[in-house]
Amino acid sequence: MNRVTRQIGRRAGIAAGITGLVVPMTIALGTAPAQAASCNVTTGPYQKQVEKFLGRTVDGRQSLADCQAIQAFQRKHGITPTVGYAGPLTWRTMNTMIQQKAAGSNPNKDRRCPTNKGRIACVDLTRQLSWIQDGSRLTYGPVPVRTGRDGAETRTGAKKVYWRNINHWSTLYNVSMPYAQFFDGGQAFHSTTKSMWNPPGSAGCVNMTSKDAKAYWSLLRNGDDVFVYGRKPGT
């Protein structure tokens, strides 16, 4: 092989190497838009219900705009996977919100929470609602709550507040439980920073917003009655 032939061979090898680098970069750049648009554009089983809840056009067909609206809802409440799909968990969360709104200012219309106890904190697991009443008179709420997940359900029945700690720290879960009011073993009312509709739920406590937990702290005392009934959706 003469000198000229060797130089041509080296140049061809360099060109091939450059080409080998350029092709993967082109492919990577080509996939970036698809990764950015991570919406699931498949029509979900609860498409129409979800569209109606979000104020979208109810046509039962998933669009990119539908997906983005569903994604925003999922992101706000910590629903995963956050892909904009109108699936069972997303609709169950929305349906709970609808039931909570329907409760209005008369959450104990069916009289399931006792009205002969004086001051009592009621927890309806089915609607994920809680309120405080004195006899049949509503004194606070109803407010959305986040109760125990499947396998760690908030226990039902008649209870009493037996211990309160405004700055409680859980050594079991290594988390802060501000405004904790215990009513059944390790289960208590306390505030959390999570969304009240964040699945799958608590480890058994009745989570509340800071505002509502503070109000419960000021209204309840040791010995006050608590009544928990119903069944949380998904448990």
Secondary structure, DSSP 8 states (H G I E B T S, - for coil): --HHHHHHHHHHHHHHHHHHHHHHHHHHHHHHHHHH-----S--TTHHHHHHHHT---SS---HHHHHHHHHHHHHHT-SS-S----HHHHHHHHHHHHHHHHTT-TTTT--S-SSSSEEEEEETTTTEEEEEETTEEEEEEEE-B-B-TTS----EEEE--EEEEEEEETTTTEEEEEEEEEETTEEEEE-SS-TT-SS-BSSSEEE-HHHHHHHHHH--TT-EEEEES--TT-
